[in-house]
Amino acid sequence: MKKVAKNGKQSFIHGAFLLLLSLAVVKVIGAFFKIPLNQIIGNVGMGYFGTAYTIYNPIFSLATAGFPVAISRLVSEACARGQYREARRVHHLSIPIFLALGTLSCLVMAFGARPYLEYANRSDMNALPAVYVLAPAVLFSALAAIYRGYYEGLRNMAPTAVSQVVEALFKLFLGLGCSSWVLQRASEEYLLSGTVFGAAVESADYAQAAALPYAAAGAILGVTVGSLFSLLYLVLYYWRKRDGITQAMLERSPLPHSNRELVRLLLKTAVPVAVGALAVNLSSLVDTTFLQNRLNDLMAQNPGGLVQQYGAYLDPVDVEQGRVPTALFGCYTNAVTLFMLIPAVTQAFGISALPNITAAWASGNRERLKSGMERVLRVASLVTIPAGLALSVFAGPTAALLGYNPITGRILVLLGLGAIFAAYNTPLNSLLQAVGRVDLPVKFMGIGLVLKIVLNYVLVGVPEINVLGAGIGTLACYFFLTFCSLYFLARETKISFSLFPLFVKPFLAAVLASVAGYWCRKGCLFFFSETAGTLIAFLIFFLVYAAGVLMLRILKKSDVTGLPGGQKIAKTLENHHWIG
């Protein structure tokens, strides 16, 4: 394995750090994309944008989510046993499978969008242009997943990290450029002829409303082109760098399983994971379907109810055109964007942990297995608990800081708490998959999804709760998933986790930081602006939380040594007795 190590084999902490670094870059780029985009196309345009994504995500996950995990797991197991020929064969077999699934998924999305929107949005079909533009991204992303899964199995996270940044850059520049150009072109046409793309409109406000479906599609174009160039980068990387497996390693390797047997193993792992990932993304589809559908019911029963409740925050044109449900869904979409930042971070932990925990499980080393799983859960806790509490406590100020509608801030109070449990879900699923129980996440998510559907349908239909019902459903669903996954992980591995240092200590540090940040912001408002007060409160939150982590000695030496310069950092922390 020495040659592979030279070509990028990484420990869990090193691999997770690399993915987190790329994630930080991607999220900063995403912020520079989403925040201006919200200003450009508004809540209704973001509703179209969000609808396209919620149709895309389940189809994409069904086609691709399971196979990268299966590839990573099989390649990791093969390399741990010195079966390098088998690792190569797994990669080659995955190409025609992904090509077929990606193509089929692209067609399903393109031809299934209209009947779905006719049910979910009823009279508002304006999300269709965005859906059609996004459909090819399923194919490009599916093919990119082949290479990401292969290199992740080899414990080389660099190709995944860089390809994600490439995709984000195209989304930023091309997406914002296209959406702005569409609105400018529509405005110019209206001033010249009183039409927008050939259709007569009554006023400048109506002209902008008529252009929003195409502006949202323009923003989506950046996503699709970005996924194409991400794929091209991965293909070029593989062509130039290969995989670090030398000819000598191949010659020492035993003969691989037959193609038929490897396809069977791929499907055995991939299908349950894909169904589980589908269930996760169906959670968003449930929101899109029932949220807008039930809001339409509320508007039909009591048109003035929602308008009276949110009237100060709604555009009069949206009210006149009957697009209040779409506007509220746009607010929810912006809240979900912030909510998803936290699970995206722990997704890096899950990706990096899978090959390492799989190798520990395959070797039968229980001590290594326990320490590895506790490290994943501890690092996840250090991120998820403070991030979720901060998002909930500072929900309103965060929404205002980013220029979002105040309705988004109300939704974030619930989604911030839900993000804590949603963020645990990905690493816990990866740990269950690593120990061979790929079926459990599917079963849990199926039950959680039923719970969410019932809560969404009932609560969103209550006039006083309306859009907040989706946030309650999300919180309840992910709380259930976290509890079940953790319980069954302990039962299946027969490992007793140290709950107090893993979960209670980070929670105490985060609560202390939340209290300090909340009262700091209250005090700052007497001397500073809203924006300055919010930023100072976040800084105080971070400093108090960091101090709490050190004083409670939550970190372990192994959590730090895998980082660049980690040995020096660990020594400094040890000298001050800040490592447990």
C-alpha positions in Angstrom: 0.0 0.0 0.0 3.0 2.4 0.1 2.5 3.4 -3.4 -1.1 4.2 -2.9 -0.2 6.2 0.2 2.1 8.4 -1.9 -0.7 9.0 -4.3 -3.1 10.3 -1.7 -4.2 7.6 0.8 -5.5 9.5 3.9 -6.6 8.9 7.4 -10.2 9.7 8.5 -9.2 13.0 10.0 -7.0 14.0 7.1 -9.6 13.0 4.5 -12.4 14.7 6.4 -10.3 17.8 6.8 -9.6 17.9 3.0 -13.3 17.5 2.3 -14.2 20.1 4.9 -11.7 22.5 3.4 -13.3 22.0 -0.1 -16.7 22.2 1.5 -15.9 25.6 3.1 -14.8 26.9 -0.3 -17.9 25.5 -1.9 -20.2 26.9 0.7 -18.6 30.4 0.5 -19.1 30.2 -3.3 -22.6 29.0 -2.7 -23.3 32.0 -0.4 -22.0 34.3 -3.1 -24.4 32.5 -5.5 -27.6 32.1 -3.4 -27.6 35.5 -1.6 -27.4 37.6 -4.7 -29.7 35.2 -6.5 -32.4 35.7 -3.9 -32.0 39.5 -4.5 -32.3 39.0 -8.2 -35.2 36.6 -8.6 -37.0 37.1 -5.2 -39.1 34.6 -3.2 -41.2 33.4 -6.1 -38.1 32.9 -8.3 -36.5 31.0 -5.4 -39.7 28.9 -5.2 -39.2 27.8 -8.9 -35.5 27.2 -8.2 -36.3 25.1 -5.1 -39.0 23.1 -6.8 -36.6 22.1 -9.6 -34.1 20.9 -7.0 -36.6 19.0 -5.0 -37.6 17.0 -8.1 -33.9 16.6 -9.1 -32.6 15.3 -5.7 -34.7 12.1 -5.3 -34.1 11.1 -8.9 -30.4 11.8 -8.6 -30.1 9.9 -5.3 -31.9 6.9 -6.7 -29.6 6.8 -9.7 -26.3 7.5 -8.0 -26.3 7.7 -4.2 -26.0 3.9 -3.6 -23.2 3.1 -6.1 -20.5 5.5 -4.9 -21.0 4.1 -1.4 -20.9 0.5 -2.8 -17.9 1.3 -4.9 -16.1 2.9 -1.9 -16.9 0.0 0.4 -15.9 -2.8 -2.1 -12.7 -1.0 -3.2 -11.7 -0.3 0.5 -12.3 -3.9 1.4 -10.4 -5.2 -1.6 -7.4 -2.9 -1.0 -7.3 -3.9 2.7 -7.0 -7.5 1.6 -4.5 -6.8 -1.1 -7.0 -7.6 -3.9 -6.1 -4.7 -6.2 -7.3 -6.5 -9.4 -10.8 -6.6 -7.8 -10.6 -2.9 -7.0 -9.9 -2.1 -10.6 -12.6 -4.4 -11.9 -15.2 -2.8 -9.6 -14.3 0.6 -11.1 -14.6 -0.6 -14.7 -17.9 -2.4 -14.1 -19.5 0.7 -12.6 -19.1 2.8 -15.8 -21.8 1.1 -17.9 -24.1 0.8 -14.9 -23.9 4.6 -14.2 -24.2 5.5 -17.8 -27.5 3.6 -18.1 -28.9 4.8 -14.8 -27.9 8.4 -15.4 -29.5 8.4 -18.9 -32.7 6.8 -17.6 -32.9 9.2 -14.7 -32.5 12.2 -16.9 -35.4 11.1 -19.1 -37.6 10.4 -16.0 -37.0 13.9 -14.7 -37.7 15.5 -18.1 -40.9 13.7 -18.8 -42.2 13.3 -15.3 -41.9 17.0 -14.3 -45.2 18.2 -15.8 -47.5 15.6 -14.2 -45.9 16.1 -10.9 -46.2 19.9 -11.0 -49.8 19.6 -12.1 -50.5 17.8 -8.8 -48.1 19.7 -6.4 -48.5 23.3 -7.8 -51.8 23.0 -9.5 -52.1 26.1 -11.6 -48.5 27.3 -11.2 -46.4 25.4 -13.8 -43.7 28.0 -14.0 -41.0 25.8 -12.5 -40.9 23.7 -15.7 -38.1 25.6 -17.5 -35.8 25.2 -14.5 -36.6 21.5 -14.3 -35.9 20.9 -18.0 -32.5 22.8 -17.8 -31.5 20.8 -14.6 -32.4 17.3 -16.0 -29.0 16.7 -17.9 -27.2 17.4 -14.6 -28.4 14.0 -13.4 -26.4 12.2 -16.1 -23.3 14.3 -15.6 -23.4 13.9 -11.8 -24.0 10.2 -12.1 -20.9 9.7 -14.2 -18.8 11.9 -11.9 -19.9 9.7 -9.0 -18.1 6.7 -10.5 -14.7 8.4 -10.0 -15.6 10.0 -6.7 -16.6 6.7 -5.2 -13.5 4.9 -6.5 -11.1 7.4 -5.1 -12.9 7.6 -1.8 -12.5 3.8 -1.5 -8.8 4.3 -2.1 -8.9 7.0 0.7 -8.0 9.8 -1.6 -10.5 12.5 -1.1 -8.7 15.1 -3.3 -10.5 14.4 -6.6 -13.9 14.7 -4.8 -12.9 17.9 -3.1 -11.5 19.7 -6.2 -14.4 18.5 -8.5 -16.9 20.0 -6.0 -15.1 23.4 -6.2 -15.1 23.3 -10.0 -18.8 22.7 -10.0 -19.5 25.5 -7.6 -17.5 28.0 -9.6 -19.5 27.4 -12.7 -22.7 27.6 -10.8 -21.7 31.0 -9.3 -20.5 32.8 -12.4 -22.7 31.3 -15.1 -25.8 30.9 -13.0 -25.8 34.5 -11.7 -24.8 35.9 -15.1 -27.6 34.0 -17.0 -30.4 34.9 -14.5 -29.4 38.6 -14.5 -29.2 38.6 -18.3 -32.7 37.0 -18.6 -34.3 39.7 -16.4 -32.5 42.5 -18.2 -33.5 41.1 -21.6 -37.2 40.9 -20.4 -37.1 44.5 -19.1 -35.7 45.8 -22.3 -38.3 44.0 -24.4 -41.1 45.3 -22.2 -39.9 48.9 -22.5 -39.7 48.6 -26.3 -42.9 46.6 -27.0 -44.9 46.0 -23.8 -44.2 42.3 -24.1 -42.0 39.7 -22.4 -40.8 36.9 -24.7 -43.6 37.8 -27.1 -46.5 37.8 -24.5 -48.2 41.1 -23.6 -48.0 42.2 -19.9 -49.8 44.9 -18.0 -46.9 46.6 -16.1 -43.2 46.5 -15.3 -43.9 44.5 -12.2 -45.9 41.9 -14.2 -43.0 41.9 -16.8 -40.6 40.9 -14.1 -43.0 38.3 -12.8 -43.3 36.8 -16.3 -39.5 36.6 -16.7 -38.9 34.8 -13.3 -39.4 31.2 -14.6 -36.7 31.8 -17.2 -34.4 33.7 -14.8 -34.6 30.7 -12.4 -33.8 28.4 -15.3 -30.8 30.6 -16.1 -29.5 30.2 -12.6 -30.0 26.4 -12.9 -28.0 26.4 -16.2 -24.9 27.2 -14.1 -25.5 24.1 -12.0 -25.9 21.9 -15.1 -22.8 23.2 -16.8 -20.9 23.0 -13.5 -21.7 19.3 -13.2 -20.4 18.7 -16.7 -17.1 20.4 -16.1 -16.8 18.6 -12.7 -17.1 15.3 -14.6 -14.5 16.4 -17.2 -12.1 17.3 -14.4 -12.4 13.8 -12.8 -11.9 12.1 -16.1 -8.8 14.1 -16.8 -7.5 13.5 -13.2 -8.0 9.7 -13.7 -6.3 9.8 -17.1 -3.3 11.7 -15.8 -2.9 10.4 -12.2 -4.5 6.9 -12.4 -5.1 5.3 -9.0 -1.7 4.6 -7.5 -2.0 0.8 -7.9 1.3 -0.4 -9.5 1.8 -3.3 -11.8 3.7 -5.1 -9.1 0.7 -4.8 -6.8 -1.5 -6.2 -9.5 0.8 -9.2 -10.1 0.7 -10.0 -6.3 -3.0 -9.7 -6.2 -5.3 -12.8 -6.3 -7.8 -13.2 -9.1 -10.9 -11.1 -8.7 -14.4 -12.3 -8.4 -16.3 -12.8 -11.7 -18.1 -9.8 -13.2 -21.5 -11.4 -12.3 -20.5 -11.8 -8.7 -19.1 -8.3 -8.4 -22.3 -6.8 -9.9 -24.3 -8.8 -7.4 -22.2 -7.4 -4.5 -22.5 -3.9 -5.9 -26.3 -4.2 -6.1 -26.5 -5.8 -2.7 -24.8 -2.8 -1.1 -26.0 -0.1 -3.5 -29.8 -0.7 -3.7 -30.5 -0.4 0.0 -28.3 2.7 0.2 -29.9 4.2 -2.8 -33.4 3.6 -1.4 -32.3 5.1 1.8 -30.9 8.2 0.1 -34.0 8.4 -2.0 -36.0 8.4 1.2 -33.9 11.3 2.6 -34.5 13.3 -0.5 -38.1 12.4 -0.6 -38.2 14.3 2.6 -37.6 17.5 0.6 -40.1 16.3 -2.0 -42.7 15.8 0.7 -42.1 19.5 1.7 -42.5 20.6 -1.9 -45.6 18.6 -2.5 -47.6 18.9 0.7 -46.4 22.4 1.6 -47.5 24.1 -1.6 -50.6 21.8 -1.9 -51.8 22.5 1.7 -51.0 26.2 1.4 -53.2 26.2 -1.7 -55.9 24.6 0.3 -55.6 27.4 3.0 -55.7 30.1 0.3 -58.9 28.5 -1.1 -60.6 28.2 2.3 -59.5 31.6 3.7 -57.7 33.8 1.1 -57.2 36.6 3.6 -55.8 34.5 6.4 -52.2 34.0 5.1 -52.2 37.4 3.5 -53.2 39.0 6.8 -50.6 37.0 8.7 -47.7 37.7 6.3 -49.0 40.7 4.4 -46.1 43.0 5.3 -43.6 40.5 3.9 -45.4 39.6 0.7 -45.2 41.3 -2.7 -48.6 42.7 -3.8 -48.1 41.3 -7.3 -47.7 37.8 -5.9 -50.9 38.2 -3.9 -52.8 39.4 -6.9 -51.6 36.6 -9.1 -52.3 33.9 -6.5 -48.6 33.0 -5.9 -48.6 33.3 -2.1 -47.9 29.5 -1.7 -45.0 29.8 -4.2 -43.6 32.8 -2.3 -43.9 31.1 1.0 -42.2 28.0 -0.4 -39.4 30.3 -1.7 -38.9 31.5 1.9 -38.8 27.9 3.0 -36.3 27.1 0.3 -34.0 29.8 1.6 -34.3 28.4 5.1 -33.6 24.9 3.9 -30.5 26.2 2.1 -29.1 27.3 5.5 -30.4 24.2 7.2 -28.5 22.0 4.7 -25.2 23.6 5.5 -24.8 21.6 8.7 -25.6 18.1 7.3 -23.3 19.0 4.3 -20.4 19.3 6.8 -21.0 15.9 8.4 -21.4 14.3 5.0 -17.7 14.8 4.7 -17.2 12.9 7.9 -19.4 10.0 6.6 -17.6 9.8 3.3 -14.1 9.8 4.9 -15.1 7.4 7.7 -16.7 4.7 5.5 -13.5 3.1 4.1 -11.7 3.4 7.5 -14.5 1.9 9.5 -15.0 -0.8 6.8 -11.4 -1.8 7.1 -11.6 -1.9 10.9 -14.7 -4.1 10.7 -13.2 -6.4 8.1 -10.1 -6.9 10.2 -12.1 -7.8 13.3 -10.2 -5.3 15.5 -12.8 -4.2 18.0 -10.6 -1.6 19.8 -9.8 0.1 16.5 -13.5 -0.1 15.5 -14.7 1.5 18.7 -12.2 4.3 18.7 -12.8 5.0 15.0 -16.6 5.2 15.5 -16.4 7.3 18.6 -14.0 9.7 16.7 -16.6 10.1 14.0 -19.4 10.8 16.5 -17.3 13.1 18.6 -16.1 15.2 15.6 -19.7 15.3 14.3 -21.0 16.5 17.7 -18.3 19.2 17.9 -19.8 20.7 14.7 -23.5 19.8 14.6 -24.6 20.8 18.1 -23.2 24.4 18.2 -24.0 25.0 14.5 -27.6 23.9 14.9 -28.2 25.9 18.2 -26.6 29.0 16.7 -28.8 28.8 13.6 -31.9 28.5 15.8 -31.0 31.1 18.4 -29.9 33.6 15.8 -32.5 32.7 13.2 -34.0 36.1 12.7 -30.7 38.1 12.7 -29.2 35.5 10.3 -32.0 35.9 7.8 -31.8 39.7 8.1 -28.0 39.6 7.7 -28.3 37.6 4.4 -31.2 39.8 3.1 -33.8 37.0 3.4 -37.5 37.6 4.1 -38.3 37.6 7.8 -40.6 34.6 7.2 -37.4 32.7 6.5 -36.1 33.6 10.0 -39.3 32.2 11.7 -38.8 28.9 9.8 -35.1 28.7 10.8 -35.9 28.5 14.5 -37.3 25.0 13.9 -34.9 24.0 11.1 -31.9 25.0 13.2 -32.8 22.4 15.8 -33.7 19.9 13.1 -30.3 20.4 11.5 -28.5 19.0 14.6 -30.2 15.6 14.1 -30.2 15.7 10.3 -26.4 16.2 10.5 -25.9 13.1 12.6 -27.9 11.1 10.1 -25.2 10.9 7.4 -22.3 9.7 9.5 -24.5 7.3 11.4 -25.7 5.9 8.1 -22.1 5.5 6.9 -21.2 3.7 10.2 -24.1 1.3 9.8 -23.2 0.7 6.1 -19.5 0.1 7.1 -20.5 -2.7 9.4 -22.7 -4.4 6.8 -26.2 -3.2 7.9 -27.0 -1.2 4.8 -30.7 -2.1 5.2 -31.2 -0.3 8.5 -31.0 3.3 7.3 -33.6 2.4 4.7 -36.0 1.0 7.2 -35.6 3.9 9.6 -36.0 6.5 6.9 -39.2 4.8 5.6 -40.8 5.1 9.1 -39.4 8.7 9.5 -40.8 9.7 6.2 -44.3 8.5 7.1 -44.0 10.5 10.3 -43.0 13.6 8.4 -45.8 13.2 5.8 -48.4 12.9 8.5 -47.1 15.9 10.5 -46.7 18.0 7.3 -50.2 17.3 6.1 -51.9 17.9 9.4 -49.8 20.9 10.6 -49.4 22.9 7.4 -53.2 22.7 7.1 -53.6 24.5 10.4 -53.9 28.3 9.5 -52.0 29.4 12.6 -49.0 27.1 11.9 -49.0 26.9 8.0 -45.5 26.9 6.6 -43.9 26.2 10.1 -45.6 22.8 10.0 -42.9 21.6 7.6 -40.2 22.6 10.0 -41.9 20.7 12.9 -42.1 17.6 10.6 -38.4 17.8 9.7 -37.4 18.1 13.4 -39.5 15.1 14.5 -38.3 13.0 11.5 -34.6 13.5 12.1 -34.8 13.2 15.8 -36.4 9.7 15.3 -33.7 8.7 12.8 -30.8 9.8 15.0 -32.2 7.9 18.1 -32.8 4.7 16.1 -29.5 4.7 14.2 -27.4 5.2 17.3 -29.3 2.6 19.3 -29.0 -0.1 16.6 -25.4 0.8 15.8 -24.5 0.0 19.4 -26.6 -3.2 19.3 -25.1 -4.5 16.0 -21.5 -3.8 16.9 -22.0 -4.7 20.6 -20.1 -1.6 21.5 -21.1 0.7 24.4 -20.5 4.3 23.4 -19.4 6.9 26.0 -22.5 9.2 25.7 -21.4 11.9 28.2 -18.2 13.0 26.5 -19.6 12.3 23.0 -22.8 14.3 23.2 -23.4 16.0 26.6 -20.1 17.9 26.8 -20.5 19.5 23.4 -24.1 20.3 24.2 -23.1 22.1 27.4 -20.4 24.1 25.6 -22.9 25.0 22.9 -25.6 26.1 25.4 -23.1 28.3 27.2 -22.0 29.9 23.9 -25.6 30.4 22.8 -26.5 32.3 26.0 -23.3 34.4 25.8 -24.0 35.2 22.1 -27.6 36.0 22.6 -27.1 38.5 25.5 -24.0 39.9 23.7 -26.2 40.8 20.7 -28.8 42.4 22.9 -26.2 44.6 24.5 -24.5 45.4 21.2 -27.7 46.8 19.7 -27.4 49.8 22.1 -24.1 50.8 20.5 -23.9 49.2 17.0 -26.1 48.5 14.0 -28.1 45.3 13.6 -25.4 43.9 11.2 -22.5 44.7 13.5 -24.3 43.4 16.6 -25.1 40.1 14.9 -21.5 39.6 13.7 -20.0 40.4 17.1 -22.5 38.0 18.7 -21.3 35.2 16.3 -17.7 36.0 17.2 -18.5 35.8 20.9 -20.4 32.6 20.4 -17.4 31.0 18.6 -14.9 32.1 21.2 -17.0 31.0 24.2 -17.7 27.6 22.5 -14.0 27.1 21.7 -13.1 27.9 25.3 -15.8 25.5 26.5 -14.4 22.7 24.3 -11.0 23.2 25.8 -12.0 23.6 29.4 -14.3 20.5 29.2 -11.4 18.6 27.5 -13.7 17.2 24.8 -11.0 16.7 22.1 -8.8 13.6 22.0 -5.2 13.6 20.7 -6.2 11.4 17.7 -8.8 14.1 16.7 -6.0 16.6 16.2 -2.9 14.7 15.0 -4.4 13.9 11.6 -4.6 17.6 10.7 -1.9 19.5 8.9 0.5 20.6 11.7 -1.6 18.4 14.1 1.4 17.1 16.1 2.4 20.6 17.2 -1.2 21.5 18.0 -1.7 18.3 20.0 1.5 18.9 22.0 0.4 22.5 22.8 -3.0 21.3 23.9 -1.4 18.5 26.0 0.9 21.0 27.8 -2.2 23.0 28.9 -4.2 19.8 29.8 -6.8 20.7 27.2 -7.0 17.2 25.6 -9.0 14.5 27.2 
